[in-house]
Amino acid sequence: MTTACSSTSQNGGFWVEDPEFYKKLFLLAMPMVLQNLITFGVIFSDNLMVGRLGESAISGLYMGTLVQTVLQILLFGVESTVLILSTQYWGKRDCNRIKDVISIGMRLSLAGTAVIALTALLFPSQIIGLLTPDAGAIVEGGEYLRAVSVSYLLFCASQLLIVAMRSVEIVRIGLINSITAFCVNVFLNYVLIFGKFGLPALGVAGAAYATDISRAVELAVVLFFVLKIDKNLKLRLRDFLRWDSNIFHDLVKYGTPLLLGQIVWAINNIGQGAIIGQLKAAAISAASIAGMFDRLLWMGTWGVAAATGIMVGKAIGAGDYELVKRYARTMQAIFFGIGIMSALIVFFGRGIFLSFYELEPETLNTAMQFMAVLSVIMIGRCYQAPSLFGLVKAGGDTAFVFKNDTFWVFCWVLPAAWTALKCDAPPWLVFALLLSDQIFKCFVAYVKISRYDWMKNLTRTSTGV
């Protein structure tokens, strides 16, 4: 499964015809899909249990988790750069360069995360207050944010290590890690939120403390696997002290557009949160719940996209560009098919999903409207986002997605939604405008991928160190 270059390149044709391609895609994607679904289960358990405490609690949790979302978005910029470079070096079987990339990437990630964690720890209520004027949400969200901020560094380290393993086609550790986190977090949520086994009921703060403990367990599991079990990369603690100025230069050069793109996306998320925060409490709760269902379905698509990125990066590192072109044609069709299926699931499954919540009639009606909007948006999201991530980004064109996102966020999404808000448009229309770029980007993605100018080999010759 981890041989340097697949023999599928020997098969001609417009599409990938070799069954081994689909087998390998499945074996890489499925653990990541399951990992994402389990991770969603952790977030959903927070959302569902806190939802029993009332709408102020669930609104506060929604606003508090926006900071975690922003952190994940920013970390994804560094992680994507590490994954792209490491996967291409894996295509060349250059493990020394991969270790250099991981070492430098870890330091950059931890430094940035420390700044965010410290800010969230010292100014939690002020941060939530920037997102919503709702006093109840500010109190609950601030309490959650202060308590959960200590988990950010733990999360950063474990995610970077999981990315390191993915780059050498080891994906099961992410699944193992997520199963562990799910069991720990759900149990502790039940105990700490509601005060079981003689412990005090901590409410929203209990969800934060459960997250803190589960993140510590996650990191312990990943470190044990990476340092004691993995045989592909064979990382040791001393490898995290490696430094190569050329690799640092490459991380900065290729990672800057990715990081800027993630900053744009973070601004987009903060802006969207602020716009949603101006709506009534029912709409804020509905947005939180609809966002959970959106995240649930996106997890599967992202797993397939991540697997595609690993295979594309490896093939480019090995110099097999014709194979990459067939990958691109085949995967676009797969992504579009996933989008159609996801849309049908959202539209016809929304009532079942919402039945898990105890909602006021107004909140329920708004959530139904929001999820109807999502059923349309999912078609575009499931095509363009994984195509741009799994093909264009993984192929080495790290600047294009940044430029594309910047245009849509600042020239359309935020201005259009803010205008609709000020014109007292119905909440569902504001929600639709916040996500409308997912449809428009489909046309951009198709044209870009069809040009094949995104296939770039970013690797250097090994130093042999």
Phi and psi in degrees as a GROMACS rama.xvg file:
@    title "Ramachandran Plot"
@    xaxis  label "Phi"
@    yaxis  label "Psi"
@TYPE xy
-114.859  26.5396  THR-2
-68.3773  158.14  THR-3
-66.3221  -38.2122  ALA-4
-148.434  126.57  CYS-5
-68.2471  147.812  SER-6
-80.6707  0.525438  SER-7
-61.3724  -19.1314  THR-8
-65.5621  -15.2865  SER-9
-80.8387  -12.876  GLN-10
-89.2184  125.943  ASN-11
-79.9696  -172.55  GLY-12
113.198  162.685  GLY-13
-74.5602  -38.9176  PHE-14
-107.024  166.854  TRP-15
-76.9093  118.352  VAL-16
-103.898  -18.9457  GLU-17
-69.1693  123.099  ASP-18
-58.7643  -25.4354  PRO-19
-63.0545  -30.5037  GLU-20
-61.3763  -48.7145  PHE-21
-69.7155  -33.6909  TYR-22
-64.8061  -45.7806  LYS-23
-67.3766  -39.8128  LYS-24
-58.8258  -43.577  LEU-25
-64.3365  -45.3751  PHE-26
-66.5226  -31.4445  LEU-27
-79.7176  -40.3776  LEU-28
-76.604  -40.2579  ALA-29
-59.7599  -46.2178  MET-30
-60.4772  -35.3258  PRO-31
-72.7148  -35.5725  MET-32
-63.7094  -47.6427  VAL-33
-63.2039  -39.942  LEU-34
-59.2871  -45.8479  GLN-35
-65.3478  -37.8934  ASN-36
-66.46  -39.1902  LEU-37
-68.9708  -41.057  ILE-38
-59.519  -41.3033  THR-39
-59.5224  -38.9609  PHE-40
-59.5099  -37.423  GLY-41
-63.4936  -48.1345  VAL-42
-65.4877  -40.8425  ILE-43
-63.8821  -38.5249  PHE-44
-63.7749  -40.2656  SER-45
-57.1583  -51.683  ASP-46
-62.1927  -43.6987  ASN-47
-70.13  -46.3677  LEU-48
-69.1783  -42.1783  MET-49
-65.5213  -31.2906  VAL-50
-58.9952  -23.89  GLY-51
-71.4389  -14.0553  ARG-52
-89.7761  -5.95721  LEU-53
117.541  168.644  GLY-54
-71.7186  -29.5261  GLU-55
-64.9659  -39.1637  SER-56
-66.2212  -45.0459  ALA-57
-70.8479  -34.4419  ILE-58
-67.0167  -40.2754  SER-59
-64.1823  -41.1156  GLY-60
-62.625  -42.3917  LEU-61
-59.0913  -47.1654  TYR-62
-68.186  -37.8308  MET-63
-66.1621  -37.6593  GLY-64
-75.4905  -11.9134  THR-65
-61.3657  -34.1798  LEU-66
-66.2684  -42.979  VAL-67
-60.5605  -39.5076  GLN-68
-62.9004  -42.9442  THR-69
-62.7105  -42.3929  VAL-70
-60.3664  -45.8966  LEU-71
-61.3563  -39.4686  GLN-72
-62.9897  -46.0116  ILE-73
-66.848  -43.8119  LEU-74
-60.8493  -33.8467  LEU-75
-61.3792  -30.1176  PHE-76
-63.826  -45.6252  GLY-77
-69.7587  -44.798  VAL-78
-61.1628  -39.1426  GLU-79
-63.7828  -41.142  SER-80
-64.3256  -44.2799  THR-81
-59.6663  -44.62  VAL-82
-66.0016  -44.0655  LEU-83
-62.0171  -50.2229  ILE-84
-66.1926  -45.2989  LEU-85
-65.1944  -39.3183  SER-86
-65.9871  -39.9518  THR-87
-66.4864  -38.0277  GLN-88
-67.76  -30.6593  TYR-89
-65.0755  -34.1579  TRP-90
-61.9199  -26.8496  GLY-91
-95.5356  -1.5187  LYS-92
60.0246  38.412  ARG-93
-103.651  84.6511  ASP-94
-71.6841  -28.4535  CYS-95
-63.0475  -43.2943  ASN-96
-66.218  -36.8165  ARG-97
-61.7794  -42.5671  ILE-98
-63.6059  -37.7042  LYS-99
-61.3152  -45.6573  ASP-100
-60.9352  -44.8011  VAL-101
-66.4747  -43.0159  ILE-102
-60.7875  -48.745  SER-103
-69.8385  -40.1243  ILE-104
-61.2527  -37.4326  GLY-105
-64.0985  -44.1898  MET-106
-64.1457  -42.5192  ARG-107
-63.9675  -42.0576  LEU-108
-64.297  -46.4346  SER-109
-65.2766  -36.864  LEU-110
-63.7585  -47.0868  ALA-111
-66.252  -39.8627  GLY-112
-64.6898  -37.6069  THR-113
-59.7574  -38.7465  ALA-114
-64.3888  -45.7623  VAL-115
-65.5975  -42.7728  ILE-116
-62.7066  -43.2338  ALA-117
-66.1143  -39.7964  LEU-118
-63.6906  -43.7493  THR-119
-66.2589  -34.7499  ALA-120
-69.0437  -39.8018  LEU-121
-87.6127  -29.5718  LEU-122
-130.794  50.2412  PHE-123
-64.9708  -47.8444  PRO-124
-66.5078  -36.6434  SER-125
-64.6191  -38.6916  GLN-126
-64.9984  -47.3499  ILE-127
-64.2476  -36.4256  ILE-128
-63.3883  -25.7678  GLY-129
-71.633  -20.585  LEU-130
-97.7532  -28.058  LEU-131
-153.128  146.09  THR-132
-88.0042  -4.68834  PRO-133
-66.1177  116.59  ASP-134
-62.9121  -41.1869  ALA-135
-63.5154  -41.971  GLY-136
-65.9197  -35.6193  ALA-137
-64.8616  -44.0107  ILE-138
-64.9785  -50.741  VAL-139
-67.277  -44.2694  GLU-140
-66.1996  -38.6739  GLY-141
-64.5504  -40.8686  GLY-142
-63.5985  -42.5527  GLU-143
-64.7529  -45.8537  TYR-144
-64.2823  -42.0736  LEU-145
-61.5055  -43.1321  ARG-146
-72.2669  -35.9021  ALA-147
-83.9303  -15.422  VAL-148
-60.1768  -28.654  SER-149
-68.0956  -15.5066  VAL-150
-84.8101  -10.4647  SER-151
-63.5086  -43.3908  TYR-152
-65.842  -38  LEU-153
-62.58  -44.8971  LEU-154
-62.0162  -43.3937  PHE-155
-58.3008  -49.7341  CYS-156
-64.0102  -44.1369  ALA-157
-66.6311  -38.7979  SER-158
-67.8363  -38.3088  GLN-159
-64.8653  -38.6852  LEU-160
-67.364  -37.7237  LEU-161
-64.1983  -40.647  ILE-162
-61.6054  -40.8229  VAL-163
-58.4267  -42.3824  ALA-164
-68.74  -37.9817  MET-165
-62.1821  -36.2462  ARG-166
-63.5337  -22.3256  SER-167
-110.857  25.4906  VAL-168
66.7403  28.119  GLU-169
-106.196  104.329  ILE-170
-112.102  -11.5365  VAL-171
-69.8989  -25.178  ARG-172
-64.05  -34.6326  ILE-173
-62.9951  -38.4238  GLY-174
-67.884  -46.0497  LEU-175
-58.7695  -43.3697  ILE-176
-62.5121  -42.9678  ASN-177
-68.3557  -37.6177  SER-178
-61.4507  -44.6377  ILE-179
-60.8308  -47.2709  THR-180
-62.7925  -39.6923  ALA-181
-60.6567  -49.5754  PHE-182
-61.7475  -46.3458  CYS-183
-65.8451  -46.8446  VAL-184
-68.4956  -44.2457  ASN-185
-64.4766  -42.5808  VAL-186
-62.0587  -47.4241  PHE-187
-69.2062  -32.2138  LEU-188
-56.5843  -49.39  ASN-189
-60.3323  -42.876  TYR-190
-72.1785  -45.9045  VAL-191
-86.5676  -34.3809  LEU-192
-68.3777  -44.999  ILE-193
-100.923  -5.49996  PHE-194
73.0517  64.2574  GLY-195
-101.375  164.285  LYS-196
56.6995  36.816  PHE-197
83.0456  0.0121564  GLY-198
-88.5106  154.763  LEU-199
-71.2367  149.713  PRO-200
-77.0388  115.065  ALA-201
-99.4928  -6.51963  LEU-202
63.5364  -135.135  GLY-203
-59.6594  -38.4281  VAL-204
-61.9756  -31.6454  ALA-205
-62.0099  -37.8449  GLY-206
-62.9501  -37.1151  ALA-207
-67.7204  -45.4164  ALA-208
-64.5194  -35.5266  TYR-209
-63.1522  -39.5582  ALA-210
-64.7614  -42.3267  THR-211
-56.8654  -48.9663  ASP-212
-67.4392  -41.8346  ILE-213
-66.079  -33.7852  SER-214
-65.395  -38.1775  ARG-215
-64.9382  -41.2078  ALA-216
-65.0574  -42.0169  VAL-217
-54.7961  -50.2704  GLU-218
-62.8372  -39.0874  LEU-219
-62.3854  -42.7541  ALA-220
-63.9913  -45.7722  VAL-221
-65.6907  -43.897  VAL-222
-60.3511  -42.4455  LEU-223
-61.4757  -43.7921  PHE-224
-64.6023  -47.6763  PHE-225
-64.5161  -42.2692  VAL-226
-87.9517  -24.158  LEU-227
-116.495  -25.646  LYS-228
-110.431  -44.7292  ILE-229
-56.6625  133.71  ASP-230
-114.359  -4.28475  LYS-231
-81.394  -52.8173  ASN-232
-98.1251  -31.8469  LEU-233
55.349  53.0066  LYS-234
-69.7129  143.906  LEU-235
-128.439  162.25  ARG-236
-55.9363  -36.8757  LEU-237
-65.4289  -22.0268  ARG-238
-67.4042  -20.5465  ASP-239
-79.6303  0.0392387  PHE-240
-101.798  0.940914  LEU-241
-66.3831  147.794  ARG-242
-148.502  131.905  TRP-243
-138.559  119.906  ASP-244
-63.7016  -32.9195  SER-245
-66.9602  -41.497  ASN-246
-67.6852  -39.1446  ILE-247
-59.6723  -42.8088  PHE-248
-60.1927  -42.9792  HIS-249
-66.1672  -41.0136  ASP-250
-61.5424  -40.965  LEU-251
-69.6509  -44.8334  VAL-252
-63.4745  -50.9897  LYS-253
-86.5413  -22.9388  TYR-254
-84.8734  -25.5362  GLY-255
-58.1976  -48.1706  THR-256
-60.8876  -37.1808  PRO-257
-66.9536  -43.7232  LEU-258
-65.9927  -41.6752  LEU-259
-62.5496  -38.8377  LEU-260
-62.3689  -39.2533  GLY-261
-70.3918  -34.2139  GLN-262
-63.7958  -42.6775  ILE-263
-58.7063  -42.8416  VAL-264
-69.4066  -33.9627  TRP-265
-65.4015  -43.7559  ALA-266
-60.2818  -40.6746  ILE-267
-59.8929  -44.7825  ASN-268
-66.5603  -41.8731  ASN-269
-64.0703  -44.1534  ILE-270
-62.1028  -43.1728  GLY-271
-64.27  -40.9873  GLN-272
-62.2165  -39.6036  GLY-273
-67.1464  -39.0444  ALA-274
-67.6843  -46.3632  ILE-275
-60.8201  -36.8768  ILE-276
-64.7126  -17.1283  GLY-277
-84.819  -9.9741  GLN-278
-80.7147  174.888  LEU-279
-67.3069  161.024  LYS-280
-56.816  -35.1082  ALA-281
-62.9357  -40.3866  ALA-282
-71.2202  -36.3551  ALA-283
-62.9399  -45.508  ILE-284
-63.6677  -41.2899  SER-285
-63.2756  -39.9897  ALA-286
-64.1382  -40.1983  ALA-287
-61.9594  -44.7744  SER-288
-69.8317  -44.2782  ILE-289
-62.3215  -36.7274  ALA-290
-63.1536  -32.9347  GLY-291
-65.2054  -44.0279  MET-292
-67.2825  -39.3622  PHE-293
-58.2634  -46.7478  ASP-294
-64.3841  -38.2748  ARG-295
-57.4219  -49.4677  LEU-296
-74.8644  -32.0379  LEU-297
-66.6411  -27.401  TRP-298
-56.4606  -43.5082  MET-299
-65.2299  -44.1975  GLY-300
-63.3663  -41.6346  THR-301
-63.4784  -37.2993  TRP-302
-61.4563  -42.6353  GLY-303
-66.1505  -39.7793  VAL-304
-64.2005  -41.5584  ALA-305
-64.6497  -40.9408  ALA-306
-63.0869  -40.8594  ALA-307
-60.2616  -43.8549  THR-308
-60.851  -39.3414  GLY-309
-62.751  -45.238  ILE-310
-69.1118  -38.8864  MET-311
-66.2726  -47.0971  VAL-312
-60.913  -41.7399  GLY-313
-64.189  -42.5939  LYS-314
-66.2243  -38.4522  ALA-315
-68.1169  -41.0209  ILE-316
-59.6149  -32.8869  GLY-317
-84.9077  -4.98863  ALA-318
83.7494  16.5327  GLY-319
-97.666  79.825  ASP-320
-76.0223  -31.7378  TYR-321
-64.427  -36.9536  GLU-322
-64.335  -39.7543  LEU-323
-63.2212  -38.2496  VAL-324
-62.469  -40.2861  LYS-325
-69.0515  -37.804  ARG-326
-54.7646  -46.8224  TYR-327
-61.5756  -46.0575  ALA-328
-65.0402  -42.7296  ARG-329
-67.6609  -45.5356  THR-330
-70.6356  -31.2498  MET-331
-60.7037  -41.9659  GLN-332
-64.8138  -40.2899  ALA-333
-64.8976  -44.5023  ILE-334
-62.0147  -40.8591  PHE-335
-64.9668  -40.2184  PHE-336
-62.8897  -40.3132  GLY-337
-62.2292  -37.3263  ILE-338
-62.9268  -43.592  GLY-339
-62.5606  -46.1403  ILE-340
-63.2515  -41.0741  MET-341
-63.5805  -39.8242  SER-342
-61.173  -43.3771  ALA-343
-64.7635  -39.5998  LEU-344
-64.503  -42.7237  ILE-345
-62.7238  -48.4619  VAL-346
-67.0525  -46.2009  PHE-347
-88.854  -13.504  PHE-348
-104.135  1.01541  GLY-349
-64.8774  -37.1646  ARG-350
-64.3721  -40.8303  GLY-351
-65.254  -44.614  ILE-352
-61.4214  -44.4461  PHE-353
-70.5613  -19.012  LEU-354
-67.5707  -15.0079  SER-355
-74.5604  -15.3376  PHE-356
-104.072  152.297  TYR-357
-99.6821  100.072  GLU-358
-119.892  148.3  LEU-359
-69.4695  153.151  GLU-360
-53.346  -41.4953  PRO-361
-64.4523  -41.8908  GLU-362
-65.0109  -42.5582  THR-363
-61.1723  -45.3635  LEU-364
-63.8928  -42.9002  ASN-365
-65.2088  -41.2725  THR-366
-63.0204  -38.6127  ALA-367
-61.9081  -41.0441  MET-368
-65.8151  -44.5392  GLN-369
-60.3512  -41.2326  PHE-370
-74.3613  -26.1454  MET-371
-64.8543  -39.9921  ALA-372
-61.1148  -44.1118  VAL-373
-58.9713  -33.8747  LEU-374
-61.5863  -29.4179  SER-375
-82.0916  -44.3245  VAL-376
-60.888  -35.2175  ILE-377
-59.7728  -32.0178  MET-378
-61.4333  -47.8944  ILE-379
-69.2929  -43.6471  GLY-380
-61.2638  -44.054  ARG-381
-71.4529  -14.9016  CYS-382
-94.4301  -57.6001  TYR-383
-74.169  -41.5953  GLN-384
-64.43  -49.8279  ALA-385
-69.4415  -28.4237  PRO-386
-65.6995  -44.6271  SER-387
-71.7902  -34.443  LEU-388
-79.2767  -51.5893  PHE-389
-77.3061  -17.7068  GLY-390
-115.005  -63.3727  LEU-391
-66.2191  -52.6047  VAL-392
-63.2186  -51.1591  LYS-393
-63.4535  -26.5955  ALA-394
-75.8465  -8.62929  GLY-395
112.701  -9.10441  GLY-396
-88.9736  83.8681  ASP-397
-82.0899  -10.7371  THR-398
-92.6673  -26.223  ALA-399
-63.2777  -46.4591  PHE-400
-64.0666  -36.2192  VAL-401
-58.6474  -48.5704  PHE-402
-63.7405  -41.8148  LYS-403
-63.8075  -48.0754  ASN-404
-64.2533  -40.6749  ASP-405
-58.7379  -44.4799  THR-406
-60.0915  -51.9859  PHE-407
-68.6294  -38.9798  TRP-408
-66.1131  -49.6172  VAL-409
-89.3709  -22.9784  PHE-410
-98.2702  -14.4735  CYS-411
-135.284  -62.1277  TRP-412
-57.6162  -61.7665  VAL-413
-66.7562  -44.9017  LEU-414
-61.8903  -42.7781  PRO-415
-65.9528  -44.9187  ALA-416
-67.4049  -39.922  ALA-417
-65.2815  -39.6737  TRP-418
-62.899  -43.5452  THR-419
-62.7513  -39.408  ALA-420
-61.5164  -46.36  LEU-421
-69.7807  -20.7196  LYS-422
-91.752  10.8088  CYS-423
58.2937  37.7914  ASP-424
-66.3971  154.627  ALA-425
-61.1131  149.12  PRO-426
-54.0399  -37.1571  PRO-427
-64.9395  -32.0638  TRP-428
-71.6448  -41.2109  LEU-429
-59.346  -45.5435  VAL-430
-60.8667  -42.1667  PHE-431
-64.3694  -41.604  ALA-432
-65.9887  -34.129  LEU-433
-64.1928  -24.1394  LEU-434
-112.197  1.34067  LEU-435
-65.0445  -24.331  SER-436
-62.6376  -23.2601  ASP-437
-63.1911  -26.0619  GLN-438
-83.0201  -47.5433  ILE-439
-62.4404  -33.9007  PHE-440
-68.325  -16.02  LYS-441
-59.8301  -42.0654  CYS-442
-66.8927  -39.3414  PHE-443
-63.9287  -45.5841  VAL-444
-61.8007  -42.8391  ALA-445
-63.3877  -45.3193  TYR-446
-64.6246  -45.1997  VAL-447
-60.995  -48.2573  LYS-448
-65.4187  -36.8044  ILE-449
-66.0947  -20.4468  SER-450
-81.3666  -22.4114  ARG-451
58.2052  24.6673  TYR-452
-90.0683  7.93443  ASP-453
-95.8876  -3.23419  TRP-454
-83.6125  105.36  MET-455
-133.525  126.671  LYS-456
-84.8979  117.179  ASN-457
-101.461  5.56305  LEU-458
-83.9806  160.927  THR-459
-115.14  166.45  ARG-460
-71.3531  140.619  THR-461
-65.6532  145.178  SER-462
-85.417  -16.953  THR-463
76.9706  9.78773  GLY-464
